Amino acid sequence: MKRYSLKEFIEVVENADIIYGQISLNAGVRVTARLKKKTLLTSLKSIKKPSLYQEEIGYYGDFQIDDKGHKILKVP
């Protein structure tokens, strides 16, 4: 898992082919789900001025390239 600034994270999302995220079904069950790249980019670009809290904590993701050449981003 790597920490990104907002600008860097938007670039990583733009370069990814597939994006996965964790979704909580209830208090004990979390599943991995595929996210729509366009929706995630729209949400990230709508952040005009990130708060100090958002900048200090940053944005985390795990960017990998699988054996077929797909660029996969996994966000917690």
C-alpha positions as CSV (number, residue, x, y, z in Angstrom):
1,M,0.0,0.0,0.0
2,K,1.4,3.4,-1.0
3,R,0.4,6.9,0.1
4,Y,-0.5,9.4,-2.7
5,S,-1.4,13.1,-2.8
6,L,-4.7,13.9,-4.4
7,K,-3.0,14.9,-7.7
8,E,-0.9,11.7,-7.8
9,F,-3.9,9.5,-6.9
10,I,-5.9,11.0,-9.8
11,E,-3.0,10.1,-12.1
12,V,-2.8,6.5,-10.8
13,V,-6.6,6.1,-11.2
14,E,-6.4,7.4,-14.8
15,N,-3.6,4.9,-15.6
16,A,-5.4,1.9,-14.0
17,D,-7.4,-0.6,-16.1
18,I,-9.3,-2.2,-13.3
19,I,-10.1,-0.7,-9.8
20,Y,-11.1,-2.8,-6.8
21,G,-12.4,-1.5,-3.4
22,Q,-13.5,-3.0,-0.1
23,I,-17.2,-2.9,0.7
24,S,-18.6,-3.6,4.2
25,L,-21.8,-5.7,4.1
26,N,-22.1,-5.6,7.8
27,A,-19.8,-5.3,10.9
28,G,-18.2,-8.7,10.2
29,V,-18.2,-9.1,6.4
30,R,-16.1,-7.2,3.9
31,V,-16.0,-8.1,0.3
32,T,-13.9,-6.9,-2.7
33,A,-15.9,-5.1,-5.4
34,R,-15.0,-3.6,-8.8
35,L,-15.4,0.2,-9.0
36,K,-16.2,2.3,-12.0
37,K,-13.2,4.3,-13.1
38,K,-15.3,7.2,-14.4
39,T,-17.3,7.6,-11.2
40,L,-14.2,7.5,-9.0
41,L,-12.5,10.1,-11.2
42,T,-15.5,12.3,-11.2
43,S,-15.6,12.2,-7.4
44,L,-11.9,12.9,-7.0
45,K,-11.9,15.8,-9.4
46,S,-14.9,17.3,-7.7
47,I,-12.6,18.0,-4.6
48,K,-11.7,21.6,-5.3
49,K,-9.6,22.4,-2.3
50,P,-8.7,19.4,-0.1
51,S,-8.9,20.0,3.6
52,L,-5.8,19.8,5.7
53,Y,-7.0,16.5,7.1
54,Q,-7.2,15.0,3.6
55,E,-3.8,16.2,2.6
56,E,-2.1,14.9,5.8
57,I,-3.6,11.5,5.6
58,G,-3.4,11.2,1.9
59,Y,-4.9,8.6,-0.4
60,Y,-3.8,5.0,-0.3
61,G,-3.8,2.3,-3.0
62,D,-1.9,-0.7,-4.2
63,F,-1.0,-0.5,-7.9
64,Q,0.0,-3.7,-9.6
65,I,0.5,-5.1,-13.1
66,D,-0.7,-8.7,-13.4
67,D,0.8,-11.4,-15.6
68,K,-1.6,-10.5,-18.5
69,G,-0.5,-6.9,-18.4
70,H,-3.6,-5.4,-16.8
71,K,-2.9,-2.4,-14.5
72,I,-4.9,-3.1,-11.3
73,L,-5.5,-0.6,-8.5
74,K,-6.8,-1.8,-5.1
75,V,-8.0,0.8,-2.7
76,P,-9.0,0.0,1.0
